[in-house]
Amino acid sequence: QVQLVESGGGLVQPGGSLRLSCSASRSFYGTYDMGWYRQAPGNQRELVARISIGDATTYADSVKGRFTISRDIPKNMVYLQMNSLKSEDTAVYYCNARLRFTNLDYWGQGTQVTVSS
C-alpha cells in the first residue's frame, strides 16, 4: 500500500504555469506506475499523464507539448509541470499509483487547479 499527497495547486492566469508535486509514503520504483489524473465538475476523471516503471511517458492529447511528468525516485516524488495553462485545464488534479501488473489504484486527495483571469 502507498499513501499519496499532492501539493502545488492554485489559481493561475491563462498562459501561466504551475508545478504539482506528489509525495509517496514509500518507494514506488519497480512497483508502481505513477500518474496524474484530473476531474472537472460534471466530467469523469481522466488521465493527464503517466510515467511507467520503465520511464515511458504517456500524455493526454489535450496536454501534449504543454505538460511534463517527471519523478525523483530517491525522494519518492512525482511532478507535473504545467505550462501554457488554459481555462479548460481547470480541475481537481489527483496523483495515482497503479500496482504493476494489476488494476489496483491508489489515489491522493487531490489538489485544485483553477485557470482564470
Sine and cosine of phi, psi and omega as CSV:
sin_phi,cos_phi,sin_psi,cos_psi,sin_omega,cos_omega
0.00,0.00,0.50,-0.86,0.00,-1.00
-0.64,-0.77,0.68,-0.74,0.11,-0.99
-0.98,-0.19,0.62,-0.79,-0.06,-1.00
-0.82,-0.58,0.68,-0.73,0.02,-1.00
-0.75,-0.66,0.86,-0.51,0.02,-1.00
-1.00,-0.05,0.41,-0.91,0.12,-0.99
-0.42,-0.91,0.25,-0.97,0.11,-0.99
0.96,-0.27,-0.07,1.00,0.03,-1.00
-0.95,0.31,0.13,-0.99,0.02,-1.00
0.30,-0.95,-0.24,-0.97,0.00,-1.00
-0.98,-0.18,0.76,-0.65,0.00,-1.00
-0.61,-0.79,0.50,-0.87,0.02,-1.00
-0.98,0.20,0.42,-0.91,0.09,-1.00
-0.82,0.58,0.68,-0.74,-0.06,-1.00
1.00,0.00,-0.18,0.98,-0.02,-1.00
-0.99,0.13,-0.09,-1.00,-0.05,-1.00
-0.74,-0.67,0.46,-0.89,0.14,-0.99
-0.57,-0.82,0.47,-0.89,0.15,-0.99
-0.85,-0.53,0.86,-0.50,0.08,-1.00
-1.00,-0.02,0.58,-0.81,0.03,-1.00
-0.84,-0.54,0.55,-0.83,0.07,-1.00
-0.76,-0.65,0.86,-0.50,0.02,-1.00
-0.98,-0.21,0.81,-0.58,0.02,-1.00
-0.99,-0.17,0.55,-0.83,-0.09,-1.00
-0.98,0.21,-0.20,0.98,0.01,-1.00
-0.49,-0.87,0.19,-0.98,0.03,-1.00
-0.89,0.45,0.72,-0.70,0.05,-1.00
-0.97,-0.25,-0.14,0.99,-0.10,-1.00
-0.89,0.45,0.78,-0.63,0.02,-1.00
0.99,0.16,-0.07,1.00,-0.09,-1.00
-0.84,-0.55,-0.64,0.77,-0.10,-0.99
-0.81,-0.58,0.70,-0.71,0.33,-0.94
-0.98,0.22,0.63,-0.78,-0.05,-1.00
-0.91,-0.41,0.54,-0.84,-0.03,-1.00
-0.40,-0.92,0.17,-0.99,0.11,-0.99
-0.85,-0.53,0.73,-0.68,0.11,-0.99
-0.85,-0.53,0.25,-0.97,0.10,-1.00
-0.59,-0.81,0.40,-0.92,0.02,-1.00
-0.61,-0.79,0.88,-0.48,0.08,-1.00
-1.00,-0.09,0.40,-0.92,0.00,-1.00
-0.82,0.57,0.77,-0.64,0.02,-1.00
0.99,0.13,-0.04,1.00,-0.03,-1.00
-0.92,-0.39,0.33,-0.94,0.10,-0.99
-0.98,0.20,0.39,-0.92,0.08,-1.00
-0.93,0.38,0.70,-0.71,-0.05,-1.00
-0.76,-0.65,0.48,-0.88,0.05,-1.00
-0.94,0.33,0.73,-0.69,0.09,-1.00
-0.98,-0.21,-0.79,0.62,-0.04,-1.00
-0.37,-0.93,0.48,-0.88,0.00,-1.00
-0.61,-0.79,0.58,-0.82,0.11,-0.99
-0.80,-0.60,0.82,-0.57,-0.10,-0.99
-0.99,0.10,0.16,-0.99,0.07,-1.00
-0.84,0.55,-0.57,0.82,0.01,-1.00
-1.00,0.07,0.16,0.99,0.08,-1.00
0.98,0.19,0.21,0.98,0.09,-1.00
-0.98,0.20,0.65,-0.76,-0.02,-1.00
-0.92,-0.40,0.53,-0.85,0.04,-1.00
-0.72,-0.70,0.66,-0.76,0.00,-1.00
-0.75,-0.66,0.53,-0.85,0.19,-0.98
-0.91,0.42,0.56,-0.83,-0.02,-1.00
-0.84,0.54,-0.56,0.83,-0.09,-1.00
-0.94,0.35,-0.27,0.96,-0.05,-1.00
-0.88,-0.47,-0.06,1.00,-0.02,-1.00
-0.85,0.53,0.73,-0.69,0.00,-1.00
1.00,0.08,-0.16,0.99,0.00,-1.00
-0.90,-0.44,-0.58,0.82,-0.05,-1.00
-0.94,-0.33,0.53,-0.85,0.06,-1.00
-0.69,-0.72,0.81,-0.59,0.08,-1.00
-0.99,-0.12,0.63,-0.78,0.04,-1.00
-0.52,-0.86,0.18,-0.98,-0.01,-1.00
-0.59,-0.81,0.48,-0.88,0.11,-0.99
-0.88,-0.48,0.99,-0.14,-0.14,-0.99
-0.89,0.46,-0.73,0.68,-0.01,-1.00
-0.87,0.49,-0.49,0.87,-0.03,-1.00
-1.00,-0.06,-0.04,1.00,-0.04,-1.00
0.84,0.54,0.67,0.74,-0.05,-1.00
-0.86,-0.50,0.57,-0.82,0.13,-0.99
-0.79,-0.61,0.63,-0.78,-0.08,-1.00
-0.81,-0.58,0.42,-0.91,0.16,-0.99
-0.74,-0.68,0.96,-0.28,0.08,-1.00
-1.00,0.06,0.85,-0.52,-0.06,-1.00
-0.89,-0.46,0.89,-0.45,0.02,-1.00
-0.90,-0.44,0.28,-0.96,0.03,-1.00
0.76,0.65,0.75,0.66,-0.09,-1.00
-0.91,0.42,0.56,-0.83,0.00,-1.00
-0.86,-0.52,0.30,-0.95,0.00,-1.00
-0.87,0.50,-0.53,0.85,0.00,-1.00
-0.95,0.30,-0.10,1.00,0.11,-0.99
-0.99,0.11,-0.11,0.99,0.02,-1.00
-0.89,0.46,0.83,-0.56,-0.06,-1.00
-0.03,-1.00,0.14,-0.99,0.24,-0.97
-1.00,0.02,0.78,-0.62,-0.03,-1.00
-0.97,-0.24,0.74,-0.67,-0.06,-1.00
-0.87,-0.49,0.70,-0.72,0.16,-0.99
-0.99,0.10,0.61,-0.79,-0.06,-1.00
-0.73,-0.68,0.62,-0.79,0.15,-0.99
-0.81,-0.59,0.82,-0.58,0.02,-1.00
-0.92,-0.40,0.84,-0.54,-0.01,-1.00
-0.90,0.44,0.75,-0.66,-0.08,-1.00
-0.82,0.57,0.68,-0.74,0.06,-1.00
0.93,0.37,0.27,0.96,0.04,-1.00
-0.69,-0.72,0.06,-1.00,0.18,-0.98
-0.95,-0.31,0.42,0.91,0.00,-1.00
-0.99,0.12,0.89,-0.45,-0.07,-1.00
-0.94,-0.35,0.60,-0.80,0.17,-0.98
-0.87,-0.49,0.58,-0.81,-0.10,-0.99
-0.78,-0.63,0.53,-0.85,0.21,-0.98
-0.99,0.12,-0.04,-1.00,-0.05,-1.00
-0.99,0.11,-0.22,0.97,0.03,-1.00
1.00,-0.08,0.46,-0.89,0.08,-1.00
-0.69,-0.73,0.71,-0.71,-0.10,-1.00
-0.99,0.15,0.75,-0.66,0.15,-0.99
-0.87,-0.49,0.84,-0.55,0.02,-1.00
-0.84,-0.54,0.84,-0.55,0.02,-1.00
-0.94,-0.35,0.94,-0.35,-0.09,-1.00
-0.35,-0.94,0.53,-0.85,0.07,-1.00
-1.00,-0.06,0.00,0.00,0.00,0.00
